[in-house]
Every structure is written in structure tokens, then in C-alpha cells.
Amino acid sequence: MIARAFLRFTKRAPVIDTDTDLAAAGGLLTVDLDAVAANYGMLRAEAAGAEVAAVVKANAYGLGMGPVARRLADEGCGTFFVADANEGAALRALLADVLPDAGIYVLNGLFPGAAGFYADHGLAPCLASLAEAAEWRAAAGDGSLPAALHFDTGMNRLGMNEGDAAALAAEGALTEGIDVRLIMSHLACSDEAGNPMNARQLTRFKALREGLAKRFPKARASLANSGGIYLGKDYHFDLVRPGVSLYGGSPFTGRANPFRPAVTVEARVLAVREMGPEETAGYGATWAAGRPARLAVLAAGYADGYMRALSAPRNPGDNSGYENGGQVRIAGYTAPVAGRVSMDMLIVDVSGLPEGAVKRGDMAELIGPHITVDEVGLKAGTLGYEILTSMGNRYMRVYLSGGGRV
Ligand SMILES: *Cc1c(COP(=O)(O)O)cnc(C)c1O
């Protein structure tokens, strides 16, 4: 495994900064930027003809916005989407030396009283109401400020409606001073190719776009997130907005994930212990083997995003055994979680492994080439997106590029 090779290779080298040390790290989060680049390339091929922007909100889904955005800029990505303006300002600074004129759109729209901040950092809000448009127009004064117009086509989350679109089409004054670069909407069910909601939203989006074409002849159109890109050419328009697929997570339900995993999370083995047949392990004494057991205690818990829902059993008296619990890869074997996941630790049952296979100080894979982020999500009763964005700040982070560490 990449990260383990790195561990040997850099035993003495100072890592990341002077206050942290690999030998002292409880967990290691390795981000493979080459995999992110490869995924970006796949999306480009799939959406050929459209610009492929990158959604880097929530710290690039937990992978780290700076290294991810800079690598994508290297790959030719010129447009980015964040959730709020503070993320946008951080991204603007992170790209200042490599891509100073990157397009940065703020998905959550314009917050009251914040227009000056957006303008100072060169951020384009995805305007989701006529009130937001009015505030942005006021901030533009006699000049011009860039924006997207965000329309709702059925998800009922953010966006203007058909009535707003008609008003915008009829009255140029509503967008005077606004350089409308993008007309966008968002799909609710793009993970399911067979869901009729997709076609309904597509129809509504096309009609909105046609109604606004005269007023905003230069505006481009954008509908698809990762899943939307795979619904076919009709969904691509001028610009697509993938997020999770760049990071190796699956944007699909019930279909194989073609993307390269970009994240490996490993936790250190703190102790290996033997447990008697009458004993229990972990908080709540919920786990009993009824036989002698060998346990490995790992240095990651729910504070690191290894969710408590991955406990086995999940509830006392639950007889599902290991069914719903997490699994880790350790010493070349798969081992199940035993008992409740604690804040900083978890216990796994390594009784099935050869004696001596696991030692104190070893690293166990929680997410990576053997245990996909989507499998972990499924076990935790959620999805890969939430597992990625929950990874926590305690891991030592390592970025790989061109086969080496950066
Ligand atoms: C998060 C988000 C995306 C990216 O979605 P993925 O499913 O991660 O590709 C695109 N557009 C909007 C509006 C979003 O909120």
C-alpha cells in the first residue's frame, strides 16, 4: 500500500511541519492527487464539449481545498464552486499565484450585507432570489459584477422559480450591472438514471433557459453534478459541476463506481490484547465473543469521522453480529469492528488472523483500496459523501503526486 511504503521511506524525514511527526501520528490520511487528476480526465472525456468545473466545497469534500484545487488548475480546470463566501475567499488566496483569474461561484447564494466581501474577493454568487439579485445589482453601482442565476426545477432547495424567470426576462433593470455568466439548476435524483425526476427537471430547465436566452445571450447553462454527467449529453449543456466523483466517491446508486479512489485513511494499532470467553469489549459492554478473542485497539474514533454507527452490534441485544458494523483491513486481512466505536479509539476482532500478524504500531486501513468509502458509508447507514466530509482534522495528511509525496 502506498502509505505504508511512504512510512518506511520517510522514517526520519520531517513531515508536514516541525510540530508533528509520522511516528507520533495516530492516523494517516493520504490523498492521491494523481487519482483526482485521473478522475477529472474521465469526467472531461464523458462530458466532451462542455467545460468541466470542480466543486471544492467543504474543503474539497474533506480532502483539502488547496492541494486539490491547485492540482486541478494544473490539469486545466478554470472554474470552481464553493458553498459560501469564506470558502471562496480562501480558495481565491490558495489559487492566487497559479490561477489568479479562476472563476469562483458561491453555491449558497448572496448573504445579506455580504456583497462587498464577495466583490472584494472576486466571487460570483449563484443568485437564488430576486432579492439577492437586487443586492448584487446595488453592489455593482455603475460597474459590473459577475453572477450565476440559480433556478429551482423541482428539488425545492435553492433557486428562483418560473415567475422570477419571467420577471427577469421582461425587465432588464432587475439585472442591470450584473454580468450574468451562468444559468444553472441542480438535479435531485441524478444518482438514479431511471428516475423520471431527471427528465422532468431537464424539461423545466430547458424552458427556463429558452425564456432567458434573449435577455442573457452570453450566459452559459449548467445542470449536471457528477451523476448528471452520466445521464447523457442532453444534461451537459455548457458547463458541468462534478464534486464527489473527482474524489473517488460513487455518484451512483446501484451501479459500479468507475472512479479511482483518492483517499486512504489508516489508524495505528495501539494495542493487541486477549479477551476471555466470559468477557465483553468496549463501552456499554455490548460485545461478547463467547470464546477467547484477540482484539486490536486502533487510534481512530467518531471524533475522526469513524462514525459510532459503525459499532457492532449497533444496539445492545442486537443479534445481527457483525452484519452492520464496520470492517478494517489489517495485516492483509479483513477484520470486523467489535463493540462500540469510542471517540478516539475503536476495537477490531483479529481472532481470525494468524498469531503475531498484527503488532502494536502497525497501521490498519479504514478507508482505501480494500475498503471503499462507499462501503463504509453503506455500513454506517449513510453515503460516501458524508464519510469523506467527516474525516476530521486529527489525521496527519499526506499528498501524493507524480507517484511521490508533495
Ligand atoms: C454539491 C453540489 C454539486 C456537486 O455534486 P456531486 O454530486 O458531488 O457531484 C453540484 N452542484 C450543486 C448545486 C451542489 O450543491
The ligand as an SDF file (V2000), in Angstrom:
LIG
                    3D

 15 15  0  0  0  0  0  0  0  0999 V2000
  -22.5770   19.7540   -4.2030 C   0  0  0  0  0  0  0  0  0  0  0  0
  -23.1210   20.2310   -5.4930 C   0  0  0  0  0  0  0  0  0  0  0  0
  -22.6120   19.7560   -6.7130 C   0  0  0  0  0  0  0  0  0  0  0  0
  -21.6480   18.5820   -6.7850 C   0  0  0  0  0  0  0  0  0  0  0  0
  -22.3780   17.3970   -6.5980 O   0  0  0  0  0  0  0  0  0  0  0  0
  -21.7210   15.9200   -6.6760 P   0  0  0  0  0  0  0  0  0  0  0  0
  -22.8620   15.0050   -6.5330 O   0  0  0  0  0  0  0  0  0  0  0  0
  -20.7540   15.8310   -5.5340 O   0  0  0  0  0  0  0  0  0  0  0  0
  -21.0320   15.8300   -7.9900 O   0  0  0  0  0  0  0  0  0  0  0  0
  -23.0460   20.3630   -7.8820 C   0  0  0  0  0  0  0  0  0  0  0  0
  -23.9800   21.3600   -7.8550 N   0  0  0  0  0  0  0  0  0  0  0  0
  -24.5260   21.8100   -6.6960 C   0  0  0  0  0  0  0  0  0  0  0  0
  -25.5610   22.8690   -6.7430 C   0  0  0  0  0  0  0  0  0  0  0  0
  -24.1240   21.2510   -5.4810 C   0  0  0  0  0  0  0  0  0  0  0  0
  -24.6860   21.6720   -4.3350 O   0  0  0  0  0  0  0  0  0  0  0  0
  1  2  1  0
  2  3  1  0
  2 14  2  0
  3  4  1  0
  3 10  2  0
  4  5  1  0
  5  6  1  0
  6  7  2  0
  6  8  1  0
  6  9  1  0
 10 11  1  0
 11 12  2  0
 12 13  1  0
 12 14  1  0
 14 15  1  0
M  END
$$$$
